[in-house]
Amino acid sequence: QVQLVESGGGLVQAGGSLRLSCAASGRTFSPHRMGWFRQAPGKEREFAADIVWCAGSTSYADSVKGRFTISRDNAKNTVYLEMNSLKPEDTAVYYCAVKRTLFSQYDGWGQGTQVTVSS
């Protein structure tokens, strides 16, 4: 069972930047994709970005495209989310998850890290 641990959240002013990290435990780790999701107070959890683990190709939600960048370090079993030009509406708990195969669902959710953007 893979365990995911997110870190890097915090309080930042609008226009600022944060870098989130998600480290996966386990000796052999080679999922199909890793993703970042977020959940704002009173809202459903939503997709933010994901990355194909081997190929490195990425996809983004329209709301974060051009401001967020997802990347990974295969040697460290870690995925990152660089967040720039942050807006108050980016305030949420950010979670990472793993998609083990092309046809599986995202699972292995971490505990989340809080991102708060003040106006």
C-alpha positions in Angstrom: 0.0 0.0 0.0 1.5 3.3 -1.1 1.4 6.1 1.4 1.4 9.7 0.3 2.5 12.7 2.4 1.8 16.2 1.3 3.7 19.3 2.5 4.4 22.9 1.6 1.1 24.5 2.3 0.7 27.8 4.1 -0.6 31.3 4.2 0.3 33.6 1.3 -0.9 36.9 -0.1 -2.6 37.1 -3.4 -0.1 37.1 -6.2 2.4 35.0 -4.2 3.7 31.6 -4.8 3.9 28.2 -3.0 5.5 24.9 -3.8 3.7 21.8 -2.7 5.4 18.4 -2.4 4.0 14.9 -2.2 6.3 12.1 -1.3 5.3 8.4 -1.9 6.6 5.6 0.3 7.4 2.2 -1.0 10.4 0.4 -2.5 8.9 0.1 -6.0 6.8 2.9 -7.2 5.7 3.2 -10.8 2.2 4.4 -11.1 0.5 5.5 -14.3 -0.2 9.0 -13.0 0.1 11.2 -10.0 -2.4 14.0 -9.5 -3.1 17.0 -7.3 -6.7 17.8 -6.3 -8.1 20.5 -4.0 -11.1 21.0 -1.9 -12.3 24.4 -0.8 -14.7 24.8 2.2 -18.2 23.8 1.3 -17.2 22.5 -2.1 -16.5 19.2 -3.8 -13.0 18.0 -4.3 -11.8 19.0 -7.7 -9.0 18.1 -10.1 -6.1 20.6 -10.3 -3.3 18.9 -12.3 -1.7 15.5 -13.0 1.3 14.0 -14.6 2.1 10.8 -16.3 4.8 9.2 -14.2 7.0 7.8 -16.9 6.5 10.2 -19.8 6.1 13.4 -17.8 3.2 14.7 -19.8 0.9 16.9 -17.9 -2.7 18.1 -17.8 -4.3 21.0 -15.9 -7.7 22.3 -14.9 -8.6 25.5 -16.7 -8.7 27.4 -13.4 -5.0 26.8 -12.8 -3.6 26.5 -16.3 -0.7 29.0 -16.9 -0.3 29.5 -13.1 0.4 26.1 -11.7 3.1 23.6 -12.8 3.2 20.0 -11.9 6.5 18.1 -12.0 8.0 14.9 -10.6 11.2 13.5 -9.4 11.1 9.8 -10.1 14.2 9.0 -8.1 12.6 10.6 -5.0 9.1 9.2 -5.6 7.9 12.8 -5.3 5.5 15.0 -7.2 5.5 18.8 -6.9 3.0 21.5 -7.6 4.5 24.9 -8.2 1.7 27.5 -7.7 2.3 31.1 -8.9 0.0 34.1 -9.1 -2.1 32.7 -6.4 -5.7 34.0 -6.0 -8.0 33.9 -2.9 -10.1 31.4 -4.8 -7.1 29.0 -4.7 -7.6 28.6 -1.0 -8.3 24.9 -0.3 -6.9 21.8 1.1 -4.6 20.3 -1.5 -4.3 16.5 -1.8 -2.2 14.3 -4.0 -3.3 10.8 -5.2 -2.0 8.0 -7.3 -3.6 6.4 -10.4 -1.9 3.0 -10.5 -3.0 2.0 -14.0 -4.5 3.6 -17.0 -8.0 2.2 -16.1 -7.9 2.6 -12.3 -9.3 5.4 -10.2 -7.2 7.8 -8.2 -6.6 6.5 -4.7 -4.0 6.5 -1.9 -5.1 10.0 -0.9 -2.7 11.8 1.5 -3.8 13.8 4.5 -3.8 17.1 2.5 -2.0 20.4 3.1 -3.8 23.7 3.6 -3.2 26.6 1.2 -4.7 29.9 2.2 -4.4 32.9 0.0 -5.3 36.3 1.5 -6.6 39.2 -0.5 
